[in-house]
Amino acid sequence: MNDCLFCRIVAGEIPVKKVYEDEHTFAFEDVNPQAPTHVLVVPKKHIIGLKEASAEDADIVGLCHLAAAQIARQRGIENGYRTVLNVGPGAGQSVFHLHVHLLGGRDLKWPPG
């Protein structure tokens, strides 16, 4: 999608600090980090959000989380990190391309938000 920020990032039209890339996912540093590690993992396929995902998208949603786990291992934050999917504007989703936030590198309190 030409008007989607994350599609444009994946296409290389907008520069970011890339962290990881494979056939299905692309990960980059969040421009407004909320923790020492704050990486966004996006599917290369445009999916608006989790509520718009179909059963056919289950693998790619899982692959985004597995990519986040791999990045967490590489950064040595396996002792505690969080993956977050914000779904819809009421939850803080501001870019409407499904993305997983990987947060870690500090103590994460509960409940979040």
Buried (B, 14 or more C-beta within 10 A) or exposed (E): EEEBBBBBBBEEEEEBEEBBEEEBBBBBEBEEEEBEBBBBBBBBBBBBBBEEBEEEBEEBBEBBBEBBBBBBEEBEBEEEBBBBBBBEEEEEBEBBBBBBBBBBBEEEEEEEE
